[in-house]
Structure formats: structure tokens, C-alpha cells
Amino acid sequence: MNHIAIPLAPVTPLAPDGGPSAADLAAIEAEMPVITAEVDLLDAEIAVLDRVPSELDERRVRRARRRVLAARRALADRAAAHAGGAA
């Protein structure tokens, strides 16, 4: 069987050792508060999937959503400040 797909160049060049570059690691580190907040939100949502959420469950999900929004806002503010512009 012959494949007819055209081989494309990778979008992001790989580091010489094949691992993430310093810039990639810095970007991941900058986004880590957002990632952590999203994992906490997912945990809170999973906890209430198979039952009717109690008031405490609803509060936990609501707080987790607010933490995600706050972390995203902080990341966007840092990106805007780094770019030199104001949003």
C-alpha cells in the first residue's frame, strides 16, 4: 500500500537532544498555576458526577472555577505586561 500523504516539516523545531527547549519549559512553568487550577476544577467536577451535588460540593466547584478564572487572568496580565501593552 502506498501512502499519498505529503511529509511536512514540524511546526516547532526540536531541541538538539530531542527534549523540550528552555523556552518550552519556561512557558510550561508560567502556565503551571492555570494547569493546577484546571486539574482542581476537574477533580471537583468528577467528584459530583455520580450523585446530586450537596451545597458543599457546589461551593467546591464554584471556588475551583473562580481559581481557574483568576489564574487565567493573571497569566493574561503577565503576558500583556511582558508584551508591553495593556489589555
Stockholm file with secondary structure:
# STOCKHOLM 1.0

chainA/1-87         MNHIAIPLAPVTPLAPDGGPSAADLAAIEAEMPVITAEVDLLDAEIAVLDRVPSELDERRVRRARRRVLAARRALADRAAAHAGGAA
#=GR chainA/1-87 SS CCCCCCCCCCSSCCCTTSSCCHHHHHHHHHHHHHHHHHHHHHHHHHHTTTSCCCHHHHHHHHHHHHHHHHHHHHHHHHHHHHHTCCC
#=GC SS_cons        CCCCCCCCCCSSCCCTTSSCCHHHHHHHHHHHHHHHHHHHHHHHHHHTTTSCCCHHHHHHHHHHHHHHHHHHHHHHHHHHHHHTCCC
//
